[in-house]
Amino acid sequence: MTGKYSGGLRPAGSRLRLFGRFFRYSNERAQQAALAYTTLFQEHEIDPVHGALSFVINRPFVASTLVGATSVRQLQHNVACMEVTLSREILDGIQSIYQRCGTPSS
């Protein structure tokens, strides 16, 4: 959701560069879905990372959320999602994207 993999980029030190097991997240459908979710959050002036984490944290069936932070700075950025409340409009937008894209990594 940070955009660092947009357009097929694989920055040095990133998970997609270091570990081959994450290939399922770099297919074209996954890239299109990530762009759609990122655009939705940005249109509402919400950091895409905060929007995604806020959505996951607020699902009643989720017991814990893995953030995958690789630095203290990234962890602090992720924790800031606790200040985000997603409006009905954003939740409807997420649902619309999901209906269109499904689960693109599967």
N, C-alpha and C positions, 0 to 999 in steps of 0.2 A: 504493500500500500504506500510505500514511500516513493515509488517511482524509479527506484534505482535499477530495476530490471526492464524498464520500458524500452520498447523497440529491440528487444533481444540483448540488451546490455548485460554483461556479467563482470562487474567490477572486481578487481583484485581483492582477495580476502573475503569475498561474499560466499554465502552458502552454496549458491549455484555454481560458483567457480571451484570451491573446495570439495564439494561432496556431490557425486553423481546421482545420488538417490532422490534428489529434488527435481528431476527432469519433468515430472508430471505437472509442475507449476509453470512451466515455460512454454506450454503449447499455445497455439494461436487463440483458442477459446478462453483459456485462462488469462491471457494477456488482455483480451477484449473485455472480459468481466472485470478485471482489476481496473482497467481504464474507466469503465462505466461507474463503478463504485467510487473511485477516486474523484471523478468529475462531479458526481452527486454531492459528495461531502464538500468539495471545494465551492460548489454553487451556493452552499449554505454556510460558507465561511467556517467550516470545521476541518481541522487537520485530519486527513484520511486515516492516519494511524489511530487517532483518538476516536474517530467515528466507528472504525471497525472493532476496536477493543470494547468500546461502550456497548455496541450491539451484542457482542458475544457475552460480555459480563452480565447483561440484563436478560439473557434467555433463562427461563425458569428451570430448564433441564441441564444447565451447565453447572457443574460443581466447582470447577476451577478453570482458569485461563492461563495458557502458556504463552509467554510473550517472546521468548527467544532473544532477549537483550544480550548483546555482546560487550556492553560497556556500561558504566554507571550512568553516563550521560544519556544513553539510550533508555535505560531503565527509568530514569527520572522523567524522560519524555513520555514513556508509556504510561507511567502512573498518573500523569496529568489527565488521562482519559476519564478519571473518576469525577472530574468537574463537568463532563459533557452530558447533556440530556438530549436525546434524539426526539425530535418532534414527530407527530403523526405523519406529516408530509414526508419527512425523511424515511420513516419506517415503511411508508407506502412505496416510496421510490426504491428502497432496498428490495421489497417484495416484487416489484415490477422487474427489476434487473434479474432477480433470481428466477422468475418465471421465464424470462427470455434466455438466460444463459445456463440455468440449471447448476449442476456441480461440475464445472469444466475441468477439474483436475482428476476426475475419475474416468 
